[in-house]
């Protein structure tokens, strides 16, 4: 079996996992914390839960560590074992912008006896003032640099423009209502608090070579305010959280090929932290278990003080 096929999908899974947890990808020293998303979204609400009028907690700055393993059960990808760890750190606020750095290291064993080590390092910054998204991702396989992706996306009145500098220079013109990762998390939580059972959006997170755009459909379950993780981590005690399943579809596919590329299931807390995460592919699944969590200090922020660039709908 060619080792590249399962590896390509595993790497893509990692990027999706990061997006689902909150944000994507910025070389820690490259992006300024002075720099600053839009909140354009669409969603279906054919089934509505009882609305909870309590104010939602703001997105937290936090450092989380997830242990990643191959889920038991069906495995048609030729994998005999997969284990790894992801360290994910989100800092910022709607006033100052959101910076994320993360590192994900996995070891994969194939049934033929081949073993490989993958090291994914990425960072990003979302700027609420100019509605921009900077990202850089580096992938090393067996300690050799395999790929670097770097780019800048900016929302405009008519489009979202993306300028890629790596792996190749290129420009993309995306729909104006595309959401960046933190925007997506925030919009999904707003839908959950509002009692919506369904949520749809187009998201861009710089995944892979930076030219992929996803259509997502999320199903939101009934809110809870207690649970196993709340007992383990006092930082989550009393916070509302929702079981969420998100299906990812690659844009530009034929209608005959509308099955999701993958589905993600998680417990999403109102402050943006996710508990256990499961990614389901047609031929294998990954499970990410929260093993460490630390809430980081954040400067006080009044969202009304943010002076956003007006968009085509006059919002901001």
Helices and strands as residue ranges (DSSP letters): H 3-21, E 61-70, E 79-93, E 97-110, E 115-127, E 132-141, E 144-155, E 159-166, E 170-175, H 181-193, E 198-203, E 214-220, H 228-232, G 234-236, E 241-250, G 255-257, E 262-269, E 274-280, E 285-296, G 303-305
